[in-house]
């Protein structure tokens, strides 16, 4: 669920109460579906992680849903706080993409965060969207097939036919047939590591909701959750604008 204004208010009050109990000074503000906390204190990374975990547990008890908590970098001046918040927001997005609800810093989710930024570059430049994945997606839209989802599952499974078949809930022979059709339709050479990596980045940029293509003219429906997506929730970013401690 997405938290409403009342939930966010309770979350803010409970977070500040919890932090005060551990003698953390903090500033707090709320925005759409998010709570932002700026911690003021010593740059103690372990202490900040404990504070983030404690805030998550306290908020969960108050509103009935644990937030995803992004920990921004320590910053020495207020002027650097926006950059710290942006990093914390990126961490929250990475946690959501991984389907994880916990606290983390950028180093914990570096791979996913980097792919999110690469995906944004692909989405912003049509030239980077061209190629086999684009042709496959267009075919799915025209014919109502599921080849894009099949390719994503196959790459996620590192080419393990049995694992990809289980993920898609199809017979292994069905998967082999689909992969053959993908090669015929697009010319994709999965034996080329560069082409394979490029396809994986383009699929990641599509996002989980666009892997399953609806036939043209058919209203789009949301797809079930997979290991490529997460559920929305409270977004919490914690920073220290004074001493550089960030949580």
RALINNOR-V63404 format. One record per helix or strand of 3 or more residues. SS is the DSSP state (H for helix, E for strand). FROM is the first residue (numbers start at 0). LEN is the number of residues. If there is no record, write none. Layout:
{{SS;FROM;LEN} {SS;FROM;LEN}}
//
This chain:
{{H;4;17} {E;24;7} {E;33;7} {H;44;19} {E;67;4} {H;77;21} {E;102;3} {H;105;19} {H;125;4} {H;131;12} {H;146;10} {H;160;8} {H;171;15} {H;192;14} {H;207;3} {E;234;5}}
//
